[in-house]
Amino acid sequence: MPKKYINIFLVVVLLIAGVVWFGKSVLAWTDTITAWNGTTGTLIKAVHVNELRTAINVKRGEVGLPPGVWAEAINAGTTKIKASHIQEMKVAIYAVYEKVYTTLLGGTPTAASKFNAASGNCLNGELWNSPTRKILAEDINCLRAAVDNAPTRLVSDATHNHTVQDCISQTVRGGTLVKDSLGNRFCQFYASSCPAGWTQYGNWSQATSHLEQYQEYTIEDAHNYCGGTLCTTSGQNCTVTNNSYCDSGSKSWSNATPVPTYCTALKNPSYRRWQGCTGDSCPGNTNLSTCSDLCSSSTWGCTTSSTATISYIGCY
């Protein structure tokens, strides 16, 4: 393989590895580009353009865009680098900002403002002028900055490094790109929990109202006296007097945990003594399990809780 193709291959491998590490390119771009004053400075080479094209296409893929369209191949020693090559790369990387800030996040902030801030005002002045002008060091440096800072990643840590495309491709779960007040990007899913490999971002969620049924009831004391003697068998008989529901209320989309709503069911005790029994025989229902299941038999009020059901969750 000719040396120039080996170099291009290595650039491609390093760019792909670098750009996917925590959403920031760790590749040392080929050469530090300085302005050419006629005797010193950096001459713009094919490798500078080709590594930019590769990196731009990686970034485009991370937001679900197809590869950029290049008018011609750039070959070292044979292809003259033109301003039109610079222009088409600007268009290709700007589309990434447009997709994220305009299409997915609704235009606030604007794609132009974020692109300018990230790249050092690539949209202004001579950089967007006639395609016949000479290539400047500023052109390459501007594009490098635009690539390095492209908004293609969600918030990340040592174990999470998802792309925008990872989010929006989850169509079954309704993956939607969102951001918090600090501009941190994460994914909203129409689900009660995050997909495998994802973690909830803070407490971001939305929850719908949940109704928890509970019962109010009376208790009959079955302690019986038979001729003045306490029976050996005793128990309690529960009678449900009312079915009620504890409403949790809903929670709008926010960085807060759904708080349970607590409701109290009252037991209304109704004592009675059995009459007419003989010996140690005690009539009546001695089933205690129903009462015990609802609340402690030693208290006269029990509390149930109802928590809103998460319907949307924020993940990264």
Contacts in CASP RR format, 6 or more apart in sequence:
PFRMAT RR
TARGET T0000
AUTHOR 0000-0000-0000
METHOD contacts of the structure
MODEL  1
MPKKYINIFLVVVLLIAGVVWFGKSVLAWTDTITAWNGTTGTLIKAVHVN
ELRTAINVKRGEVGLPPGVWAEAINAGTTKIKASHIQEMKVAIYAVYEKV
YTTLLGGTPTAASKFNAASGNCLNGELWNSPTRKILAEDINCLRAAVDNA
PTRLVSDATHNHTVQDCISQTVRGGTLVKDSLGNRFCQFYASSCPAGWTQ
YGNWSQATSHLEQYQEYTIEDAHNYCGGTLCTTSGQNCTVTNNSYCDSGS
KSWSNATPVPTYCTALKNPSYRRWQGCTGDSCPGNTNLSTCSDLCSSSTW
GCTTSSTATISYIGCY
1 9 0 8 1.000
4 46 0 8 1.000
4 75 0 8 1.000
4 76 0 8 1.000
7 47 0 8 1.000
8 47 0 8 1.000
8 50 0 8 1.000
11 30 0 8 1.000
11 47 0 8 1.000
11 50 0 8 1.000
11 51 0 8 1.000
11 54 0 8 1.000
12 51 0 8 1.000
12 54 0 8 1.000
14 27 0 8 1.000
15 25 0 8 1.000
15 27 0 8 1.000
15 51 0 8 1.000
15 54 0 8 1.000
15 55 0 8 1.000
15 58 0 8 1.000
16 54 0 8 1.000
16 58 0 8 1.000
17 27 0 8 1.000
18 25 0 8 1.000
18 26 0 8 1.000
18 27 0 8 1.000
19 25 0 8 1.000
19 27 0 8 1.000
19 55 0 8 1.000
19 58 0 8 1.000
19 59 0 8 1.000
19 62 0 8 1.000
19 147 0 8 1.000
20 58 0 8 1.000
20 161 0 8 1.000
21 161 0 8 1.000
22 153 0 8 1.000
22 156 0 8 1.000
22 161 0 8 1.000
23 152 0 8 1.000
23 153 0 8 1.000
23 156 0 8 1.000
23 161 0 8 1.000
24 148 0 8 1.000
25 55 0 8 1.000
25 147 0 8 1.000
25 148 0 8 1.000
27 51 0 8 1.000
27 55 0 8 1.000
29 48 0 8 1.000
29 51 0 8 1.000
29 144 0 8 1.000
30 45 0 8 1.000
30 47 0 8 1.000
30 48 0 8 1.000
30 51 0 8 1.000
31 42 0 8 1.000
31 45 0 8 1.000
31 48 0 8 1.000
32 42 0 8 1.000
33 42 0 8 1.000
33 44 0 8 1.000
33 48 0 8 1.000
33 137 0 8 1.000
33 140 0 8 1.000
33 141 0 8 1.000
33 144 0 8 1.000
34 40 0 8 1.000
34 41 0 8 1.000
34 42 0 8 1.000
34 137 0 8 1.000
35 41 0 8 1.000
35 42 0 8 1.000
35 136 0 8 1.000
35 137 0 8 1.000
35 138 0 8 1.000
36 42 0 8 1.000
36 43 0 8 1.000
36 137 0 8 1.000
41 137 0 8 1.000
42 137 0 8 1.000
44 81 0 8 1.000
44 135 0 8 1.000
44 137 0 8 1.000
44 139 0 8 1.000
44 140 0 8 1.000
45 76 0 8 1.000
45 81 0 8 1.000
46 74 0 8 1.000
46 75 0 8 1.000
46 76 0 8 1.000
46 77 0 8 1.000
46 79 0 8 1.000
46 81 0 8 1.000
47 76 0 8 1.000
48 140 0 8 1.000
49 74 0 8 1.000
49 81 0 8 1.000
49 85 0 8 1.000
49 89 0 8 1.000
50 74 0 8 1.000
52 89 0 8 1.000
52 140 0 8 1.000
52 143 0 8 1.000
52 144 0 8 1.000
52 147 0 8 1.000
53 68 0 8 1.000
53 70 0 8 1.000
53 74 0 8 1.000
53 89 0 8 1.000
55 147 0 8 1.000
56 68 0 8 1.000
56 89 0 8 1.000
56 92 0 8 1.000
56 93 0 8 1.000
56 96 0 8 1.000
56 143 0 8 1.000
56 147 0 8 1.000
57 67 0 8 1.000
57 68 0 8 1.000
57 92 0 8 1.000
59 93 0 8 1.000
59 96 0 8 1.000
59 147 0 8 1.000
59 150 0 8 1.000
59 152 0 8 1.000
60 66 0 8 1.000
60 67 0 8 1.000
60 68 0 8 1.000
60 92 0 8 1.000
60 93 0 8 1.000
60 95 0 8 1.000
60 96 0 8 1.000
61 67 0 8 1.000
61 152 0 8 1.000
61 163 0 8 1.000
61 165 0 8 1.000
62 150 0 8 1.000
62 152 0 8 1.000
62 153 0 8 1.000
62 163 0 8 1.000
62 164 0 8 1.000
62 165 0 8 1.000
63 96 0 8 1.000
63 99 0 8 1.000
63 100 0 8 1.000
63 151 0 8 1.000
63 152 0 8 1.000
63 163 0 8 1.000
63 164 0 8 1.000
63 165 0 8 1.000
64 99 0 8 1.000
64 164 0 8 1.000
64 165 0 8 1.000
64 168 0 8 1.000
64 169 0 8 1.000
65 95 0 8 1.000
65 96 0 8 1.000
65 99 0 8 1.000
68 88 0 8 1.000
68 92 0 8 1.000
69 88 0 8 1.000
69 92 0 8 1.000
70 85 0 8 1.000
70 88 0 8 1.000
71 84 0 8 1.000
71 85 0 8 1.000
71 88 0 8 1.000
72 79 0 8 1.000
72 85 0 8 1.000
73 79 0 8 1.000
74 81 0 8 1.000
74 85 0 8 1.000
81 135 0 8 1.000
82 131 0 8 1.000
82 135 0 8 1.000
83 130 0 8 1.000
83 131 0 8 1.000
83 132 0 8 1.000
83 133 0 8 1.000
83 134 0 8 1.000
83 135 0 8 1.000
83 139 0 8 1.000
84 131 0 8 1.000
86 127 0 8 1.000
86 135 0 8 1.000
86 139 0 8 1.000
86 140 0 8 1.000
86 143 0 8 1.000
87 128 0 8 1.000
87 131 0 8 1.000
89 143 0 8 1.000
90 122 0 8 1.000
90 127 0 8 1.000
90 128 0 8 1.000
90 142 0 8 1.000
90 143 0 8 1.000
90 146 0 8 1.000
93 143 0 8 1.000
93 146 0 8 1.000
93 147 0 8 1.000
93 150 0 8 1.000
94 111 0 8 1.000
94 115 0 8 1.000
94 122 0 8 1.000
94 123 0 8 1.000
94 146 0 8 1.000
96 150 0 8 1.000
96 151 0 8 1.000
96 152 0 8 1.000
97 111 0 8 1.000
97 112 0 8 1.000
97 114 0 8 1.000
97 115 0 8 1.000
97 118 0 8 1.000
97 146 0 8 1.000
97 150 0 8 1.000
97 151 0 8 1.000
98 111 0 8 1.000
99 164 0 8 1.000
100 111 0 8 1.000
100 151 0 8 1.000
100 152 0 8 1.000
100 164 0 8 1.000
100 177 0 8 1.000
100 185 0 8 1.000
101 107 0 8 1.000
101 108 0 8 1.000
101 109 0 8 1.000
101 110 0 8 1.000
101 111 0 8 1.000
101 114 0 8 1.000
101 151 0 8 1.000
102 110 0 8 1.000
102 111 0 8 1.000
104 164 0 8 1.000
104 168 0 8 1.000
104 176 0 8 1.000
104 177 0 8 1.000
105 177 0 8 1.000
105 178 0 8 1.000
105 179 0 8 1.000
105 185 0 8 1.000
112 123 0 8 1.000
114 151 0 8 1.000
115 122 0 8 1.000
115 123 0 8 1.000
115 146 0 8 1.000
116 122 0 8 1.000
116 123 0 8 1.000
116 124 0 8 1.000
118 145 0 8 1.000
118 146 0 8 1.000
118 148 0 8 1.000
118 149 0 8 1.000
118 150 0 8 1.000
118 151 0 8 1.000
119 142 0 8 1.000
119 143 0 8 1.000
119 145 0 8 1.000
119 146 0 8 1.000
119 149 0 8 1.000
120 142 0 8 1.000
120 145 0 8 1.000
121 127 0 8 1.000
121 142 0 8 1.000
122 128 0 8 1.000
122 142 0 8 1.000
122 143 0 8 1.000
122 145 0 8 1.000
122 146 0 8 1.000
126 133 0 8 1.000
126 136 0 8 1.000
126 138 0 8 1.000
127 136 0 8 1.000
127 138 0 8 1.000
127 139 0 8 1.000
127 142 0 8 1.000
151 164 0 8 1.000
151 185 0 8 1.000
152 163 0 8 1.000
152 164 0 8 1.000
152 165 0 8 1.000
153 161 0 8 1.000
153 162 0 8 1.000
153 163 0 8 1.000
153 164 0 8 1.000
153 185 0 8 1.000
154 160 0 8 1.000
154 162 0 8 1.000
154 163 0 8 1.000
154 164 0 8 1.000
154 166 0 8 1.000
154 167 0 8 1.000
154 185 0 8 1.000
154 186 0 8 1.000
154 187 0 8 1.000
154 316 0 8 1.000
155 184 0 8 1.000
155 185 0 8 1.000
155 186 0 8 1.000
155 201 0 8 1.000
155 316 0 8 1.000
156 162 0 8 1.000
156 316 0 8 1.000
160 197 0 8 1.000
160 198 0 8 1.000
160 199 0 8 1.000
160 316 0 8 1.000
162 187 0 8 1.000
162 198 0 8 1.000
162 316 0 8 1.000
164 177 0 8 1.000
164 185 0 8 1.000
166 187 0 8 1.000
167 175 0 8 1.000
167 176 0 8 1.000
167 177 0 8 1.000
167 186 0 8 1.000
167 187 0 8 1.000
168 175 0 8 1.000
168 176 0 8 1.000
168 177 0 8 1.000
168 187 0 8 1.000
170 187 0 8 1.000
170 189 0 8 1.000
170 195 0 8 1.000
173 189 0 8 1.000
173 190 0 8 1.000
173 191 0 8 1.000
173 195 0 8 1.000
174 188 0 8 1.000
174 189 0 8 1.000
174 190 0 8 1.000
175 187 0 8 1.000
175 188 0 8 1.000
175 189 0 8 1.000
175 190 0 8 1.000
176 187 0 8 1.000
176 188 0 8 1.000
176 189 0 8 1.000
177 185 0 8 1.000
177 187 0 8 1.000
177 188 0 8 1.000
178 185 0 8 1.000
178 186 0 8 1.000
178 187 0 8 1.000
178 188 0 8 1.000
178 314 0 8 1.000
179 185 0 8 1.000
179 186 0 8 1.000
180 186 0 8 1.000
180 204 0 8 1.000
180 255 0 8 1.000
184 201 0 8 1.000
186 201 0 8 1.000
186 204 0 8 1.000
186 314 0 8 1.000
186 315 0 8 1.000
186 316 0 8 1.000
187 198 0 8 1.000
187 314 0 8 1.000
187 315 0 8 1.000
187 316 0 8 1.000
188 204 0 8 1.000
188 253 0 8 1.000
188 312 0 8 1.000
188 313 0 8 1.000
188 314 0 8 1.000
188 315 0 8 1.000
189 195 0 8 1.000
189 312 0 8 1.000
189 313 0 8 1.000
189 314 0 8 1.000
189 315 0 8 1.000
190 311 0 8 1.000
190 312 0 8 1.000
191 312 0 8 1.000
191 313 0 8 1.000
192 309 0 8 1.000
192 310 0 8 1.000
192 311 0 8 1.000
192 313 0 8 1.000
193 200 0 8 1.000
193 310 0 8 1.000
193 313 0 8 1.000
194 200 0 8 1.000
194 313 0 8 1.000
194 314 0 8 1.000
194 315 0 8 1.000
195 315 0 8 1.000
198 315 0 8 1.000
198 316 0 8 1.000
199 315 0 8 1.000
199 316 0 8 1.000
200 313 0 8 1.000
200 314 0 8 1.000
200 315 0 8 1.000
201 314 0 8 1.000
201 315 0 8 1.000
201 316 0 8 1.000
202 255 0 8 1.000
202 314 0 8 1.000
203 254 0 8 1.000
203 255 0 8 1.000
203 256 0 8 1.000
203 257 0 8 1.000
204 253 0 8 1.000
204 254 0 8 1.000
204 255 0 8 1.000
204 313 0 8 1.000
204 314 0 8 1.000
205 251 0 8 1.000
205 253 0 8 1.000
205 254 0 8 1.000
205 256 0 8 1.000
205 257 0 8 1.000
205 258 0 8 1.000
205 310 0 8 1.000
205 312 0 8 1.000
205 313 0 8 1.000
205 314 0 8 1.000
206 251 0 8 1.000
206 252 0 8 1.000
206 253 0 8 1.000
206 254 0 8 1.000
206 310 0 8 1.000
206 311 0 8 1.000
206 312 0 8 1.000
206 313 0 8 1.000
207 248 0 8 1.000
207 250 0 8 1.000
207 251 0 8 1.000
207 258 0 8 1.000
207 307 0 8 1.000
207 308 0 8 1.000
207 309 0 8 1.000
207 310 0 8 1.000
207 311 0 8 1.000
208 250 0 8 1.000
208 308 0 8 1.000
208 309 0 8 1.000
208 311 0 8 1.000
209 247 0 8 1.000
209 248 0 8 1.000
209 249 0 8 1.000
209 250 0 8 1.000
209 308 0 8 1.000
209 309 0 8 1.000
210 247 0 8 1.000
210 248 0 8 1.000
210 249 0 8 1.000
210 306 0 8 1.000
210 307 0 8 1.000
210 308 0 8 1.000
210 309 0 8 1.000
211 245 0 8 1.000
211 246 0 8 1.000
211 247 0 8 1.000
211 248 0 8 1.000
211 306 0 8 1.000
212 245 0 8 1.000
212 246 0 8 1.000
212 248 0 8 1.000
212 263 0 8 1.000
212 304 0 8 1.000
212 305 0 8 1.000
212 306 0 8 1.000
213 243 0 8 1.000
213 244 0 8 1.000
213 245 0 8 1.000
213 246 0 8 1.000
214 243 0 8 1.000
214 244 0 8 1.000
214 245 0 8 1.000
214 246 0 8 1.000
214 263 0 8 1.000
214 265 0 8 1.000
214 294 0 8 1.000
214 304 0 8 1.000
215 240 0 8 1.000
215 242 0 8 1.000
215 243 0 8 1.000
215 244 0 8 1.000
215 265 0 8 1.000
215 294 0 8 1.000
216 240 0 8 1.000
216 241 0 8 1.000
216 242 0 8 1.000
216 244 0 8 1.000
216 265 0 8 1.000
216 266 0 8 1.000
216 267 0 8 1.000
216 268 0 8 1.000
217 238 0 8 1.000
217 239 0 8 1.000
217 240 0 8 1.000
217 241 0 8 1.000
217 242 0 8 1.000
217 267 0 8 1.000
217 268 0 8 1.000
217 291 0 8 1.000
217 294 0 8 1.000
218 238 0 8 1.000
218 239 0 8 1.000
218 241 0 8 1.000
218 267 0 8 1.000
218 268 0 8 1.000
218 269 0 8 1.000
218 270 0 8 1.000
219 236 0 8 1.000
219 237 0 8 1.000
219 238 0 8 1.000
219 239 0 8 1.000
219 267 0 8 1.000
219 268 0 8 1.000
219 269 0 8 1.000
219 270 0 8 1.000
219 291 0 8 1.000
219 297 0 8 1.000
220 236 0 8 1.000
220 237 0 8 1.000
220 238 0 8 1.000
220 239 0 8 1.000
220 270 0 8 1.000
220 271 0 8 1.000
220 272 0 8 1.000
220 285 0 8 1.000
221 235 0 8 1.000
221 236 0 8 1.000
221 269 0 8 1.000
221 271 0 8 1.000
221 272 0 8 1.000
222 234 0 8 1.000
222 235 0 8 1.000
222 236 0 8 1.000
222 237 0 8 1.000
222 274 0 8 1.000
222 282 0 8 1.000
222 284 0 8 1.000
222 285 0 8 1.000
222 286 0 8 1.000
223 230 0 8 1.000
223 231 0 8 1.000
223 234 0 8 1.000
223 235 0 8 1.000
223 273 0 8 1.000
224 230 0 8 1.000
224 231 0 8 1.000
224 234 0 8 1.000
224 273 0 8 1.000
224 274 0 8 1.000
224 277 0 8 1.000
224 282 0 8 1.000
224 283 0 8 1.000
225 231 0 8 1.000
225 273 0 8 1.000
225 274 0 8 1.000
226 274 0 8 1.000
226 276 0 8 1.000
226 277 0 8 1.000
226 278 0 8 1.000
226 279 0 8 1.000
226 280 0 8 1.000
226 281 0 8 1.000
226 282 0 8 1.000
229 279 0 8 1.000
231 277 0 8 1.000
231 280 0 8 1.000
231 281 0 8 1.000
231 282 0 8 1.000
232 280 0 8 1.000
232 282 0 8 1.000
233 280 0 8 1.000
233 282 0 8 1.000
233 286 0 8 1.000
234 282 0 8 1.000
234 286 0 8 1.000
235 286 0 8 1.000
235 288 0 8 1.000
236 286 0 8 1.000
236 287 0 8 1.000
236 288 0 8 1.000
236 291 0 8 1.000
236 297 0 8 1.000
237 284 0 8 1.000
237 285 0 8 1.000
237 286 0 8 1.000
237 287 0 8 1.000
238 287 0 8 1.000
238 290 0 8 1.000
238 291 0 8 1.000
238 294 0 8 1.000
241 268 0 8 1.000
244 263 0 8 1.000
244 265 0 8 1.000
246 261 0 8 1.000
246 262 0 8 1.000
246 263 0 8 1.000
246 304 0 8 1.000
246 305 0 8 1.000
246 306 0 8 1.000
247 261 0 8 1.000
247 306 0 8 1.000
248 258 0 8 1.000
248 260 0 8 1.000
248 261 0 8 1.000
248 306 0 8 1.000
248 307 0 8 1.000
248 308 0 8 1.000
248 309 0 8 1.000
249 261 0 8 1.000
249 306 0 8 1.000
249 308 0 8 1.000
250 308 0 8 1.000
251 258 0 8 1.000
251 308 0 8 1.000
253 312 0 8 1.000
258 307 0 8 1.000
258 308 0 8 1.000
258 310 0 8 1.000
259 307 0 8 1.000
260 305 0 8 1.000
260 306 0 8 1.000
260 307 0 8 1.000
261 305 0 8 1.000
261 306 0 8 1.000
261 307 0 8 1.000
262 303 0 8 1.000
262 304 0 8 1.000
262 305 0 8 1.000
263 303 0 8 1.000
263 304 0 8 1.000
263 305 0 8 1.000
263 306 0 8 1.000
264 301 0 8 1.000
264 302 0 8 1.000
264 303 0 8 1.000
264 304 0 8 1.000
265 294 0 8 1.000
265 295 0 8 1.000
265 301 0 8 1.000
265 302 0 8 1.000
265 303 0 8 1.000
265 304 0 8 1.000
266 300 0 8 1.000
266 301 0 8 1.000
267 291 0 8 1.000
267 294 0 8 1.000
267 295 0 8 1.000
267 299 0 8 1.000
267 300 0 8 1.000
267 301 0 8 1.000
267 302 0 8 1.000
269 300 0 8 1.000
274 282 0 8 1.000
274 283 0 8 1.000
274 284 0 8 1.000
277 283 0 8 1.000
288 297 0 8 1.000
291 297 0 8 1.000
294 302 0 8 1.000
295 301 0 8 1.000
295 302 0 8 1.000
296 302 0 8 1.000
END
